[in-house]
Amino acid sequence: MKMPSYRGTNDRPPWSPEAFTDLEDGVRQSIRRIEVNPFAPHTGSVTSSLRT
């Protein structure tokens, strides 16, 4: 469920909060976003401590 975080400002953020149904896919997607983020200075060894 998306909750408006723009209450009182009448301005929506440029991002969308998301939910995931598969934990491992969610972690992979988050890692990929970090790896391609131009504002993250060190992305050579982004890892997860997800244990199954």
KAMOGI-V906033 format. One line per field, one symbol per residue. ss: DSSP state (H for helix, E for strand, L for the rest). psi: psi as a letter, one per 20 degrees, with the letter a starting at -180 (. if undefined). burial: + if it has 16 or more other ideal C-beta (glycine too) atoms within 10 Angstrom, else -. A space follows every 10 residues. Layout:
BEGIN
ss->???
psi->???
burial->???
END
This chain:
BEGIN
ss->LLLLLLLLLL LLLLLLLLLL LLHHHHHHHH HHHHHHLLLL LLLLLLLLLL LL
psi->ppppjjpiik oqqirppqqq hogghggggg gghghioiio hojhlprqkp p.
burial->---------- ---------- ---------- ---------- ---------- --
END
